Amino acid sequence: MLEQLDTQIQKNEGGSLPHITYKIKSKCIKDLNTKIKTIKLLEISIVVNPYDLGLSNAFLVITNAQITKEQNKLDIKI
């Protein structure tokens, strides 16, 4: 009788361990996925915007006359 009881306890303990291990692994994988999402959000927020640097689009509105004037001032021959 005691041998049967020991066998049942061992089966139950052995049967529950993989379930516990699965839950622990599942939680780790969930945390890992959360960290990856957080890293992606941080990468997106780090992107530099020219407007943040104070450059705006002023350098895009330069006329040909202004370019020639700057070239003459710097003695650049093209």
N, C-alpha and C positions, 0 to 999 in steps of 0.2 A: 504494500500500500504506500509506504513512504517513497519507494522508488518511482511509482507512478506520479506522485505529487511533485517530486523533484523534477521529473521529466516535463510535467506541465508548466511548472514555474520557469524552467529553462526555455521552453518553447515560447512562453509569453514574453520573457525578457528578450529573447533573441528576436522575436517578431516586432517588438516595439522599438528596438534600437534603430533599425533602418528608417522607421517613420520619424523618429526624433532627428536623426542625421539629415533626412530629407528636408525637414522644416528648417534646420539650421542652415543648410546649403541654400535653400530657397530664400531665406532672409538675407544671406550674404549677397546672393545674386541680385536681389531687389535693391539693396543698398548700393551695390556696384553700379547698377543701371541709373540710380538716382544721381550718383556722383558724376557719371558721364553726361547726363542731361545738364547738371549744374556747370560742368566745364564748358559745354557747348554754349550755354547762355553767357558765361564769362567771356568766351572768345568773341561772341557777337557784340558784347558791350564794349570791348576793347578797341574795336575798329575806329580808326581816326577819321574824323570828318573835317574837311578843310575849313568849314565855317567855324569849327571850334578853335582853330589855330589863328583866326582873325584874318585869314587870307580872302575870304568870301569869293566872289567871282570877279574881282576888280582886274585881275590879270587876263581875263578873257575878253575884256572890253577895250583893248588897246587898238588904236587905229594904226593904219600904215604910216601916217605922218609921225606919230609918236615913236614908232619902231625906228624909222629913219633918223629921227632926231637923236635917239639914244645911241644908234650905231655911229652917227657922226661924232657924238660927244665922246664915245669910247674909242674912236678911230678904227672901227671895224670895217673892213672892205669885203664885200661879198661878190 
